[in-house]
């Protein structure tokens, strides 16, 4: 099989208040088997529109989407049993209990009685929702709901999982647990995951590769370090030295004084030689740190540029 | 789907109220009117109560389908149903079966109560009663499926159609009076509603004890058309709503 998710020249336009709004414009992307792929972009960029097309809630105006070699538009019924999704817009009826929800969706995804019971029991344990399984969904906290949503997303052991802002609005500790669960799901089941998030640290922790989308177009894509280097090819080393006698020496190495700290930009392969030079010149260092641009810097830069 | 809907129904106090309280309250209200009108307007009283028995069942069948979908929208659970392997036909079938179940429950209670308490004689002619129930039920389910189709394509803000469309169709179907009461232009138009024929057939039966086959046949043809056309209409509109992005705005 080729890439499990192939998006080929997909466009989508909406009519809002008698105006034409282009939500996606010739978007093309391929996501590899088993990877966690991050889709970044500002609000209104087209991330959720793309996810909605991939899960069959929306039909593209042009282009093709192939999920596990099936066309999502014409072969939707073949795709749906193999994928699942969690979104910040996901919800269940508040009167259903947690167990009823999992059993109901187990039935919808074709699980038979014994297999369904065993799998639901496994999910309940896995997501630590044993103590709330007989509670009505409407009475759960946000964190508990999030675990139930993730549990349901695995009810059919999907080959592909679409997570649209899965930690939005969660407390930091619950968000961390959710991220750990996502990593475990990917590692243990080799599930391909497409994730959107506004939390760049989350994307950096979870994703292998990312794409940046803005105004309906893919502006950049690649593995995280590569995309960061395209915008920020250099990192920075910052040192504080003990005595001012060495000021001239450190200046010769290209360091610049900023307050009482000396700093220099460098490429990754230069770090060893810089440190070696400082040591060889007996420059006494009181404090040293490196600053590497993170994904948040990348995001801000991309939004400003585009 | 039927199990899912049934489980939600029995957990919801207002849905239980809707199933039994309002229909019975309607019967009691018009039952008292019948008792009052017996000396001077017996036939009119009988017509009103008989029509109400079938109309209450029709209304319940219609709102079962349309309000259940509105419930899916209000609770934002519709999204999870739509991204599951549940097909549109399975979705509709579950709702239709629930409507039939609820309608059967309430019509049994209403006919029994009206027959024994109000002496309505609905159990004396099983053919008339069965035909009236079936035609009214199928027309209502057809109307409900059209209603949910409108809501899907027009948007959540048109959700009020779920409970209000029945009333508009009711008075346009000449329930307690002949069609001749309407102004001329309206008389032709109202004949497109199956209820117009069904109610006329019921009025004739109550007044003259005659089962008019031709009127009920016309009602049957229109009820069948309503019901059978509503299903492909729903499927077409669902596809259209998916294309136009209307679906995703239902829970946004």
Interface residues (C-beta under 8 A of the other chain):
Chain A: X12 X14 X15 X52 X55 X56 X57 X58 X59 X77 X80 X81 X84 X85 X87 X89 X90 X91 X92 X93 X94 X95 X96 X100 X104 X105 X108 X109 X110 X152
Chain B: X3 X4 X7 X8 X11 X12 X71 X72 X75 X76 X77 X79 X80 X82 X83 X84 X85 X86 X87 X242 X243 X244 X245 X247 X248 X251 X252
